[in-house]
Amino acid sequence: MQTRRMLASDLTDVLTIERASFPTPWTEGMFAEELARDDRVWLVAEDAPALLGFGGIMLAPDGAHVMDVAVAPDSRRDGTGRALMLALAREAAAGGAKRLTLEVRSANEAALGMYAQLGFESAGVRPGYYDETGEDAVIMWADTARLTAIGAAAGGRDLVLAIETSCDETAASVMRGGVEVLSSVVASQVDFHARFGGVVPEIASRKHTEAIVGVVDEALERAGVGFGDLDALGVTYGPGLIGALVVGVAYAKGLSLATGLPLVGVNHLEGHIFANRLADPELKTPLIALVVSGGHTSLIHVPEWGEYHTLGSTLDDATGEAFDKVAKLVGIGYPGGPAISRLAEQGDPAAIPFPRAMLHSGDYDFSLSGLKTAVLTYVRREQAAGREVHLPNLAASFQAAVIDVQVAKAVRAAAEYGVKDFCLGGGVAANVALREALKNALAANGVRLSVPPFALCTDNAAMIAAAAHFRLLKGGFLGLSAEATASLPLDG
């Protein structure tokens, strides 16, 4: 299906659709008069040689009004009306219109639903507007910038600048069509937090403020684009450290206000899931996702993209947080995940019988505070006895205790929900031992594991851009009154 300008030769087919759509249809003369006017744009949707529908707008200073949209009866509910509206919005924007308005019958639920999905808002009702039926008209409007961004995403040509500041990485990425990464820039704060053995929220917020302008500028420069080339902005607005999130959201809102670009909000956890989709085009729903990072440990059922049901999560420490705390306890550096992973390669995972917390709890929740306490108790006992702690064995045993529980619950969830695809996301997804254990256990049950490359495991803006593209297709915009949210649920 394609859209193009309406021609006089189309009027026979146009009138057939018009008469099948309205109680008091326009005449051929009325359409001919419309086509002759400079302040009108009329389009048709066709799947040659069949004409599927048509629509027209009236242009005015800074705005445009939809005169008519009609779809052939056998082409309704197949996306023709949506495609026409997006094409009309593109024409309206090209004509300088900032806003698109329309009237729709109050009983036309299908049209009302489509317009709402495209981001149209109700501006009121005109009682008895349609003389032939006495039916009310709902007055609706939408920003053309939002509509053209949706249209660009639908055509796979959208350019999105995404910003990520949920923890201690300041990141920006430019992506085309949700799959082509034109740039991905990450400014890490590891050196500033290393002396404390963990992320200090106040320092993280300050460093984001210092870095964000330069990171965004570099992302645009590497991509070879400017703000005028973009279709939309994406930003992580939760969950995460509230001070860190505020920096990214405030900067993105400022850019949106200054440039007129629509703003799309992304859940950080959805970003980690989309890192897999970005890296593995073969990944299909339904699937189970395990997101493990410094701030999150969640097992999530994904029946289809955009629908999430959290099966279980940590009741206390996140996986990455537990790795950091154990690493700090034994003095092997920060971040703890890579340090413990390296040491574990030299150790015996069965050397120390650390507990497997909640392994047999019957649910999908996790708990790591007890394991962390068990490590502390073991270290103190060894030191009190005058024995030197064998760090490789401790690292390997601790890591195995974490992995065993996560793998067991992952396998059980995949079986219970009957999925054949499983994905791993988050900073701890870079842990080689976890990857291998999951891969082997899932494969034994006929489930394929998808893991992102190491660069997409830790926080980055490319995964946010990929998720923003998906949200853009759904018309999931953020208003300038939106706020960062430290605890943003993925479900719902």
N, C-alpha and C positions, 0 to 999 in steps of 0.2 A: 504494500500500500504506500502511496505517496500523495503529497499535497501539492497543488499548483494553483495559479491564478485562474479564476473562472473566465471562460470565453463565451461569446454569444452562441457558439455552436453547442454549448453544454445545456442550453436552456430547456430543451425538450426533456432531458433526463432530470434536470433540476426541478422542473414543474411536476414531474411524476412523484418525486420524493416529497416536494412541498405539499401536494394534495393528500399524500398518505400520512402527513404529519400534523396538519393544522385544520381546525374546523373552518376557518376563513382564510384560505390560501392566497398568497400573492399571485398576481397575474404576470404574464410574460412581459407586458409593457412596464410594469413596476420594476421587474428585475432589469430590463434593458435600460431604464432610466438610472437605476443604481450603478450599473456597470459604467455609465458615461460620466459619473461624478469623480472628481479628483480627491474628495475627502472620504471616499469609501474604498475598502479592500474586500474583495470577495474571492474565496478560495473553494476548491473542490478537493475531495479525497477520492482517489480512484485506484482500482486494481485493474488496469487496462485489460479489456476495453470497458469494464463495468465502472460506473460512477457510484460510489458508496455513500456519499454525503456531501454537504456543502455548508458554508458559513460565511458571515460577513461582519465587518466592523465599520463604525463611523468614527473618523478621526477628529479630534478637537485638541486645542492647546493643552498639552501635558496629560491628556487622557484619551481614552477610546471606549466606545460603547459597542457591545455585541448586538448587532441587529437581528441576527437569525442564525441558528444552528439546527440542521436537520440531517438525519441519517436514514438511509433506506431500511425498511422493516427487517429484512433478512441480514442486515449488517449491524444491528443494534447489539450492545453489550459485548462487542468484540474489540473495543479500543478505538473505533473510528471517531466517535465524538471527542474522546480525549485528545487524539492526534490533531483533530481540527482545532480544538481550543488552544493547544500549544502552538500550532502554526499561526493562528490568528494573533496570539500574544506576541510572537516573534515579529510579526508585521507591525503590530502596535508599537512595540519598543523601537523598531527601526524608524517609525514615524515620529519618535520623540515622546510617546505616551509613557507616563510613569504608572498609570493606574488603568485597569480594565474593569468596566462595570457591565452588569447584565440584569435582566429580569427572568425569573423562572417560575412556572406554575407551582403553587404551594403543594399540589398533590403529586408532582412529578418527582417521586422519591429517588428514582435512578439518577436523574440529572442532578438533584440536590446532593446526592452522595458523591457523584463524580466531581462536582465543583468544590465540595468540602475537601476532598482528597487532594485537589490541586491547590488548596490554600485559600480559596475564596471565603470571605467572611460575610455574614448577613449584616446589612445596614438598615434593615427595616422591612415593612410590609406595606404594599399598596392594596387596600381592600377593594374587592370587586373590579380589579384592573382589566380582566379579560371579559369584554362585554358579552361575548356569545355564551359564556357559561357563568359569569358572575364570580369567577374564581379569583382568589387573591394572588398577587405576584410578590415573590420574595426578591428584594433588591440585594444584590451581592457585588462585592468588589475584591480585587486582588492586585498586588504589585506586579507589574510586568517583569521586573527583575527576577522575582521568584519563579514566575511561570517560564521565562526563557531559560532559567537555570535547570528546571525540571525537564524542559524540552531538550536541552543539550545533553543532560544525563541519559535521557531515553534514547538518544542517538549515539551514545557512547563517545561523545566529543567534549564533555564537560572538563574544564580545568578548575581544580579545587586546590586552594591553599589551606593546609591543615596545621593546627597548633596544638602541641601537647605539653602540659606543665603540671601533671598530677602529682609528681613526687620530686625527684631531684635531677631530672633531665629536662633541659629546655630544648624542644625539638620543633622543627617545621619541615613540611614536605609539600611539594607540588606534584599533583597526579592528574593524568588524563584518563577519563573514562573508567575510573575505579581500578585500573589494572596497570597502567604504564607510569612507573615512577620516574618523574623527570628530575627530581632532586629529593634528598633526604638529609637533613642536617641535624646533628645532636650535639649539644654542649653539655658535657657531664660535670657534675659537682663532686665526684667521688673524693677528690683530694681534700675538699673543704670539710667533708664529713668523716674522713678516715680517722682522724685523731679522737673522735668521740665514739667510734665503733658502731655508728648508726646515723640515720638521717636526723638532723636537727631542723625542725620545721621553720623556725625563724630564719635560719641561715638559708634554707632552700628558697623561701619567698624572696629574700633580698637578692640572691644570685639570679633568680628568674628575672627580676626587674632589671638587673644589670645586663642580662644577656639577650633578652627577647627581641629587641629591635635588630641587633646584629644578626641573630639567627634567621629571622624572617627575611631580612635583606639578602643574606647569603643564599637562602633557599630559592628566592626569586631569581637571583643572578645566575645560579647554577642551572636553573630551568630555562633561562633565556626569555623570561616573560616579565611583564609588569602588572600592576593591579588592574589596568585597563583590559588585559587579556583574560582575566579570571571570570569564571561564572559564579563562584560561591566561595565562602569561607567555612571551614570546619574547625571545631574546637572541642577539646575534652572539657566537659563541665561537671564531671563527677564519675565515680567516687575518687577520693584521694585526700591529700592534705589540703585543708580549706584555704590556707594562705597561698599555697602554690597554685591551686586552681584559680583563685581570684585573679592572679596576675595574667594568666592566659586568657581567661574569659573577658576581663576588662579590656585587654589589648585587642582581642578579636572584635568586641563590641565597638570599640573606637574605630577600628578599620572599617567595619560594616557601615557605621554612621558616616564616615568620611568619604567612602567610595561608592556607597549605595549597593554594595554586594550583599546578597542574602546570607544569613548566618545559619549554619546547621550544627546542632549540638550532638555530641557523640558520648556514649557511655564508655568509659575506659576499658571495662571488661569486654564489651562488644568489640572494641578495637583489637584486643588480644586474640579474640576468636577470628576476626577478619584477617589477622596476620597469616593465619593458616590458609584462608581462602585466597589471599593474595599470592601466596607461595605455591599453592597446590590447586590448580584449576579443576582437578578431578574430584575435589572434595564435595560430597553431596550430603544433603539432609535426607532423612533424619540422622542425627549424630549425637554423640555425647562429647562434651568438651570439659577438660580439666584445666583450670586456670590457676597457676601457682606462681606467686611472686612475693615481693617484699611486703605487700599489704593485703594480699588476697590468697585464699585457698578455697576454690569453689568447684563443685562438680555440677555440670549444667546439661540439661536435656534440651536439644535444639530440634524440634520437629520440622521446622522450616526456617529459612533465614528471616531474622527479625522477630521470631517468637522464642522466648527463653523461659525455662522453668528450672530454677535452682533446686537441685535435689539435696544438696548438703553443702556446708561450708565450715570453716574453722570456728570453734567455740571460743578460741583464745588467740594464740599466736598464729600468724600466717607462716607459711613454709619458709619464705626468704628471711623473715624476721627471726625465726628460730635458728636458722643457719648463722645469721649475723651474731646472735647472742651467744651461741656456743663457740663461735670463732673468737669472739671477744673474751669469753671466759678462759679459753686456753691460750690466748695471745698469739693467734696466727694471722691476724690482719683483717682488713675490711676492703671490699665486701666479703662476707663470710662464705657465700655459696661457692665461688671459684676456689677459695683457699681450702675449704673442706674437701671439695671434689678432687683437687690435685693430691692432697694427702691420702685420701681414701684409696687411690689407685695403688698405693704401696702397702695398704693394710689388709687385715683379715676381717671381713664383715661379720663373722661369727665369733670374734674374739670376746666381745662383751655382750651379755644378754640384756640389752636395753629393752624396755617394754614396748609393745605394739599397741599404743593407746587406741581404743575404740575399734580394734580390728573386728571384733565380734559383736558390735553394738546393734547390728540389725538395721542401721540407718546409714545415711551417706555423709554424716558429719565427721569432722576431724578435730583432734585436740593434740596440741604439741607442747603445752606448758608442762605437763607431767613428764614428758620425755626430756625436756630441757632441765627440769629439776633432777631427774635421774642422772643426767650427765654431771651436773654440779655435785651431787652426792658422791658419785663414783670418783671424781677428781679429788674431792676433799678426803675421802677415805684412803685413797692411794697416797696422797701427800702426808696424811697423818701417820700412815704406816711406814713412811720414809721411802716409798717406792716411786720411781720416776714413771710418769704417765707416758705410755707408748702412743704418741699422737696419731700415727697412721692407723693403728687399730681402733682408737677412739673415733676418729673421723669416719672410718669405714663402717663401724658398728652403728654409729649415730645415723649416718646416711641410709643404711639398710633398714633401720627401724622406721624411718620416714617413708621410704620407698615402698616397703612391704605393704603398709596400710593403704597407701594411695593406689597401688596397683590392684590390690584385692578389691577395693571398692569400685575401681574403674571397670574391672572385668565383670563384676556383678551387675553394675548399672547397664553396661552394654548388653548383657544377656537379658536383663529384665525388660529393657525397652526395645529389644530386638533390632538394634542398629548394626550396620556393617561398616560404619565409619566412625572414627574417634579422633579428636584433635587435642593437642597439648599446646598451651599458651602461657605467656608470662615469663619473667626473668629466670625462674627456676627451670623452665623448659629447656634451658641451655645445658642442664645437668645431663651429661652423657649416660651415666648409670641409670637415671630415671627413664631416659629415652629408650635405652636398650631393654630394660625390664618391662616397660609398657609394651614395646613392640613385640617382644617374644610372647608375653602372656596373652595379648590380644590376638596375635596371629594364630595361637593355638586354639582360639575359639572362633576363627574365621572373620576377625574384625581387622580392618586396615587402619593403621595409625598414620596420621598426618602431623608433622612437626615443622615449624617454621625454621628458616636459617637462623643462625645465632644472632645476626644483626637485627632480626625482627622479633627476637624473644624479649629483650630488654625494651623499656619504654622508648617509643619512636613515633614520629608523626605520619609515617607512611601508612601504618595500620589504621590510624585515625582518618586519613584521607580516604582509604578504601571503604571504611564504614560510613563516612560522610557521603560518599557517592551513593551508597545503598539508601541511606536516609533521605537523600535528595530526591531519588526516584519516588519515594513515598510522601514527598512534601513535608518532611519532618524538620521544620524551621524553628529557630529560636528567636524570640522577640528581644528587643533591646532592654526589656525589663527583666529578662531571665537572670538568674543568679547561679553561681557555682554551688554545688551540693556535695558535701563531704561523704555522705552516705546515700548514694544514688542507687536504688534497686535496679537490677537488670530485668527482672520479671515485669510483665505488664506493659 
